[in-house]
Amino acid sequence: MRARLCVALAVLFALWVLSPQSAAAAGTLDEAMQSFGVQIPSEHKPAPDFSLSMAGSGTDTLKNHHGRLVLLHFWATWCVPCRKEMPLLHHLDRELSAKGLSIVCVNVDRGDEQKVHDFMQEVSPRFHTLLDPEGVVRNRYEVRALPTSYLIGGDGKIIGRFIGERGWDGEESLSLFRQLVAAYAKP
């Protein structure tokens, strides 16, 4: 009887100790996201799936990245901040791709696929972008300004949105994305 009471008290103590830390960790991550300019939705809704052609060849879907933290980034070649961000996004991709981050770039230029392909070859031949010339995916995600990015957890739910240019390769960004991958990528 006494042994059961000791075990029960130990379990209750462990729950009491761990619960505030978990809540504090979640609060800290939300605070880090907000300080980086992430708009956090009140409810994590499923991200709309899509299938788009890649500049060059092939297709990709959001489902192909299931289980990984996805940074879904909308951009255009005529958008100066977008062009400046691409090498920075490539750096972030190189740093965290192996740990569970997928950066999925969606170009919304109308028409000139070769221009998009050529620009991406300058950034990196392995860093690909998807083409949405009709704006179908852009409209599903209600993108009104460029650049706009969404964070999608490994469970396929939207956990945040960025509007505007970011310093994707800075230490604040790398630290935040390491935390996000640990919290939202599913092995």
Summary of the structure (lengths in Angstrom):
residues: 187
radius of gyration: 19.6
end to end distance: 41.0
largest distance: 76.8
contacts: 542
relative contact order: 0.20
helix: 47%
strand: 20%
